[in-house]
Amino acid sequence: MGINKIGVFIPIKEKSERIKNKNFKIINKKPLHYWMINKLFKINLINSIYIDTDSEKIFNFYKNKKKIFLIKRDQSLIKKGISMNEIINFDLKFIKEEHILQTHVTNPLVTEKTIISAINTYFDKIKQGYDSLFSVTEYKKRFYDFNFKPINHNPKKLIDTQYLKPVFEENSNLYIFSKKSFGENNNRIGKKPFFFKISLIESIDIDNYDEFILVKLLMENFKKYV
């Protein structure tokens, strides 16, 4: 297995709280979960795709598919308040690759080109001393914290937004790390992560109906996102 081969870890739940049956919503005549996995399947740098799920529908949909390995979610991890780090930690023993990309089916607008770029960037950056990579969305807007205190600007001294210091959102699209880094930090984000910027449109992660409608419209009208 070449150094640049990577395993993908992707969780898919049967139930979702904010949007009922979110992972199974139909877009372009296919369920939501299909689109991201279909993109991953076509990328040569990806050696294996590990799907952690509690859903019989997912097992039936992907069983006997080349390159895809199904992991039945442990009962102790099927409840509210379980973090993704806990799920990854439990499932590491099933993953044969040292380097892992973790993503979600709820961010289907991320393009193959961006995923390939993220993988190649990760392998370049670990040679430079970084231990992980995660995707971010860059904003040059005026932000305030929960106490309405300005974060990246001075309201008494307005400047054009393009000159503001950027603020970065961890957009939950792509995380790349090694088993070694995860073991040392118990976290998919290591001690020295690289911020990998992706576009606002690609970064949309479906958490509510507005985002679902937006993703559906984009995927049904622009071929680059399917």
GIBEL-V668839 format. One record per residue. N is the residue number from 1. RES is the residue in one letter. OMEGA is omega in degrees with one decimal (999 if undefined). Layout:
((N,RES,OMEGA) (N,RES,OMEGA))
This chain:
((1,M,-179.2) (2,G,-178.1) (3,I,-176.2) (4,N,173.1) (5,K,-171.9) (6,I,173.4) (7,G,177.7) (8,V,175.0) (9,F,-176.2) (10,I,179.5) (11,P,176.0) (12,I,179.9) (13,K,174.0) (14,E,-176.0) (15,K,175.1) (16,S,-171.9) (17,E,-172.5) (18,R,175.5) (19,I,-177.2) (20,K,178.6) (21,N,-175.0) (22,K,-174.8) (23,N,-177.8) (24,F,176.9) (25,K,-176.1) (26,I,173.1) (27,I,-178.8) (28,N,175.1) (29,K,177.6) (30,K,176.6) (31,P,-178.4) (32,L,-175.4) (33,H,-177.6) (34,Y,-166.3) (35,W,179.2) (36,M,-178.4) (37,I,176.8) (38,N,176.9) (39,K,-178.9) (40,L,-177.7) (41,F,-175.5) (42,K,-176.0) (43,I,-175.4) (44,N,-180.0) (45,L,-178.5) (46,I,-175.9) (47,N,-176.5) (48,S,175.9) (49,I,-178.9) (50,Y,-179.9) (51,I,174.8) (52,D,-175.5) (53,T,172.0) (54,D,-171.5) (55,S,174.3) (56,E,177.6) (57,K,180.0) (58,I,178.2) (59,F,-178.7) (60,N,-178.2) (61,F,-172.3) (62,Y,-178.8) (63,K,179.1) (64,N,176.4) (65,K,179.2) (66,K,174.9) (67,K,-176.5) (68,I,178.3) (69,F,-176.5) (70,L,179.3) (71,I,177.9) (72,K,-177.5) (73,R,179.5) (74,D,-177.3) (75,Q,-179.1) (76,S,-177.4) (77,L,180.0) (78,I,176.9) (79,K,179.8) (80,K,173.6) (81,G,177.8) (82,I,-178.8) (83,S,177.5) (84,M,177.7) (85,N,178.0) (86,E,179.9) (87,I,178.4) (88,I,-178.2) (89,N,-179.8) (90,F,-172.0) (91,D,-178.4) (92,L,-177.5) (93,K,179.6) (94,F,-174.1) (95,I,-175.4) (96,K,-178.2) (97,E,176.9) (98,E,-177.2) (99,H,-170.1) (100,I,170.4) (101,L,176.6) (102,Q,179.0) (103,T,-178.4) (104,H,175.8) (105,V,-177.5) (106,T,173.7) (107,N,-171.8) (108,P,-178.2) (109,L,176.9) (110,V,-174.9) (111,T,175.0) (112,E,-179.4) (113,K,179.9) (114,T,179.2) (115,I,178.3) (116,I,178.6) (117,S,179.7) (118,A,179.8) (119,I,-180.0) (120,N,178.0) (121,T,179.0) (122,Y,-177.8) (123,F,174.4) (124,D,-174.7) (125,K,179.7) (126,I,174.4) (127,K,-178.7) (128,Q,176.3) (129,G,174.5) (130,Y,-179.3) (131,D,-178.9) (132,S,178.8) (133,L,169.2) (134,F,-174.5) (135,S,-180.0) (136,V,171.5) (137,T,-177.6) (138,E,177.2) (139,Y,169.1) (140,K,179.4) (141,K,178.6) (142,R,-176.9) (143,F,176.8) (144,Y,175.1) (145,D,-174.8) (146,F,174.7) (147,N,-178.9) (148,F,175.1) (149,K,179.6) (150,P,-178.6) (151,I,-171.3) (152,N,-178.7) (153,H,177.2) (154,N,-177.5) (155,P,-179.2) (156,K,-179.7) (157,K,-174.9) (158,L,171.8) (159,I,178.5) (160,D,-173.7) (161,T,-179.6) (162,Q,179.7) (163,Y,178.1) (164,L,171.2) (165,K,-176.3) (166,P,171.8) (167,V,-175.0) (168,F,175.0) (169,E,169.1) (170,E,-168.3) (171,N,174.7) (172,S,-178.6) (173,N,-173.4) (174,L,172.2) (175,Y,176.4) (176,I,-175.3) (177,F,176.4) (178,S,174.5) (179,K,179.8) (180,K,-179.8) (181,S,-179.7) (182,F,-179.9) (183,G,-179.5) (184,E,-173.9) (185,N,-174.1) (186,N,-173.1) (187,N,177.6) (188,R,173.8) (189,I,-175.8) (190,G,-179.2) (191,K,179.7) (192,K,-179.0) (193,P,174.0) (194,F,176.8) (195,F,-179.8) (196,F,-175.1) (197,K,172.2) (198,I,-173.2) (199,S,-179.5) (200,L,-178.5) (201,I,-178.9) (202,E,-173.3) (203,S,-175.6) (204,I,176.6) (205,D,-171.6) (206,I,175.9) (207,D,-177.6) (208,N,-174.9) (209,Y,177.3) (210,D,179.7) (211,E,177.3) (212,F,179.4) (213,I,-179.9) (214,L,179.2) (215,V,179.7) (216,K,178.9) (217,L,-179.3) (218,L,-177.1) (219,M,-178.6) (220,E,-178.5) (221,N,-179.0) (222,F,-174.4) (223,K,-176.5) (224,K,-175.7) (225,Y,179.5) (226,V,999))
